[in-house]
Amino acid sequence: MGGIILKLKKMRKCNVCKVKRSDWMFKTDKKKTCRKCEYRWWRNVLRMMVRDRRLTPLERMGTRTGYMGVGFLIAGQWTVEPILFIMGFICVLIQVTIRRQWNLVLLQLNGLIAWTIHFINSLS
């Protein structure tokens, strides 16, 4: 045939709609869901609502620091120890600053200032 290789049509069964479709209707050889079932209108809406991206190392470190800060804040609520609240607000402040969530930055600064004043007054 002059160098043209013909592929035989393989039929596969979709695991969602249970319809036999030709091989080209599946994205890859390992996919079990056909393109028609995979891309329904509501799937496209959901995919547009979610931004799919990887976090930078700084954002990952900020997220972990934020989790640690929330742990300090929870521990501070159980012990009412100002140092735990101050450490928690500092850690969460780092996370929200990295994420550029400025309304939460102001909220964390407010809590940090309040608990710092409370801690200074308790020393006297």
N, C-alpha and C positions, 0 to 999 in steps of 0.2 A: 504494500500500500504506500510506497514512497515515503517512509519515515513517520507516518501518522499512526499513533497507537490509539486504538479505540478502547474505551473502558466499558465494560459490561455494566448495564444498569442493575445495581443491587437495590433490593427493596428492604427497608427496615421499618420496624413498628415503633411509633412514638409512644413514650411511656405516659404521656398526658392524655392525648386524644385517642390513643389506641388505633390509629389509622396507619395502614401501610403506606409509606411514602418512599420516593426514590432517594438515593444516597445524597444527591445534591441538596436536598431539603434540610439536611443536618449540617451544622456549622463545621464540625470536625468528625473524625472517625469515632472518637470516644463519646461524643454527645449522644444522649438518648432522647432528648426532646427536640422536636422539629422546630424549624424557624418560625412557623406560623404560630405554634403554641408559646414559643419563647418570647415573642414580641407582640403581645396583645396591647391594646390601647392603654390599659391601666398600668401595664408594666412600663411603658414609655413615660407615663406621667410620674410614676414613682422614681424612675431612673433620673428624670430631670430634676426632681426635688432633692436628690442626694448627690452631693459632690464627692466623686470617687477620686481620692488622691492619697498619697502616702505622706506621713508626717515626717518633718525634718528631725534630725537628732536633737536640736534645741527644743522643738515642740514635744518630743517624746520625754525628754528630761523634765520639761515643765509640767507635763501631765503627771509624771511620777511624783514630782515635788508637791503638786496639788493634792494627790491622794494622801501623801504623808501629812500635809497640812490639815486635811479633813479629819484624819485620825487624831491629830493633836486637838482639834476643835471638839471632837466627840469626847475625848478623854477630859478635856477642860470642863465640859458640861457635867460630867460625873463627879469631878473633884472640886470644881469652882476655883481652880488654881489659875491666877492671872498669867503666869509664865507659859502655861500650855496654850492659853488663848492667844498670847502674843506670838509664840512660835507658829501656831496654826495660821493666824492671819498673815504672817510674813510669807509662809510657804504658798498659801493660796494666792497671795498678791503676786508672787513670782509667776505663777501659772497664768493668771488672767492678764498680766502685763505682756507675756509672750504671745498670748492669743489675741491681744489688742481688743479686749472687751472692756472698754473704758468705763462703762457704767458700773461694772463689777469691781474695777480698780478703785473707783471712788467709794464704793460700799465697803471694800476691804480696808481701805485707808481709814474710814470712819471707825470701824471696829478696832483697828490697831491703835488709833489715837485714844479711843475710849478706854481700852484695857490698859494701855500704858499709863494714862492718868490715874486709873484705879490702882495700878501697881505702885506708882510713886506715892500716892496718898496712903497706901497701906504700910509703906516703910516708915512713915513719920509717926 
